[in-house]
Amino acid sequence: MFEIAERVQIRDELIAAARQDADIAGAAVVGSAARGAEDRWSDIDLVLQLAPDADEPPVVARWTRSIDDKYGVADTLDVASREGVRYRVFLLGSSLQVDLSFWPHELFRATEDGFQLVFGKANEPTSAAEPGSEQAIGMAWLYALHARSAIARGRTWQAVLMLDDLRNQIITSECLRHGLNPWHGREVDRLPAPVLERLRDGRAASVSLTELERSRLALLQHYLAAVAHHDAERAIALRRALGPAQRGAGGTTNC
């Protein structure tokens, strides 16, 4: 397990390396450190601005080799890019996570609260697109259908996965309803106690088909109630299609 002092030292050294790199024109600290919310478990989040003439792939490859040589990299992951931005996540041997994003020169800017410019000049900030309830509501009923058919077919572990996905969409809807950030569950623990209790009660206590069906019905009722807070008419239509009257109907959709 990494130590806090290690995290501080590595972040300082990465920033120092960025200052000395001709291919890097700017850098900013983001994430929990920039928001003043860093704790024992926080990772390192750095945003790097590529120089106007920098060739991104070789720069990223060079930084990856350097980090591995200095700190020992267990694995890396490239998260889906946005607007040509490369997000490379490093897992060090000490279990410390280091998130580096490499931004084209003209796109380097704050996109959310917590952007602490270290050096360089950032472009005008923009706001990241807010997650919407539409997608969560739609995905939830899709998972609810697949959970129903999986239980009817006796596919226990498929049902477990579909119920987990259904619950995640409910969490997103509830977070949006209460003005909380659902991204990676960052603020789910701040949901009101009654909501958290319903989420707890909706979890299956075992993988028996009887218990999975109980979980499905509990999550379905929670889902329909959550939809009603966003769109009452939509909730009525969904209740007709998915409600208790459809119990045990099975499904014809394949996953």
Secondary structure, DSSP 8 states (H G I E B T S, - for coil): ---HHHHHHHHHHHHHHHHH-TTEEEEEEETHHHHT---TT--EEEEEEE-TT--HHHHHHHHHHHHHHHH-EEEEEEEEEETTEEEEEEEETTS-EEEEEEE-GGG-S--SS-EEEEES------------HHHHHHHHHHHHHHHHHHHHTT-HHHHHHHHHHHHHHHHHHHHHHTT---GGGTTGGGS-HHHHHHHHHTS-SSS-HHHHHHHHHHHHHHHHHHHHHH-HHHHHHHHHHHSGGGTT-------
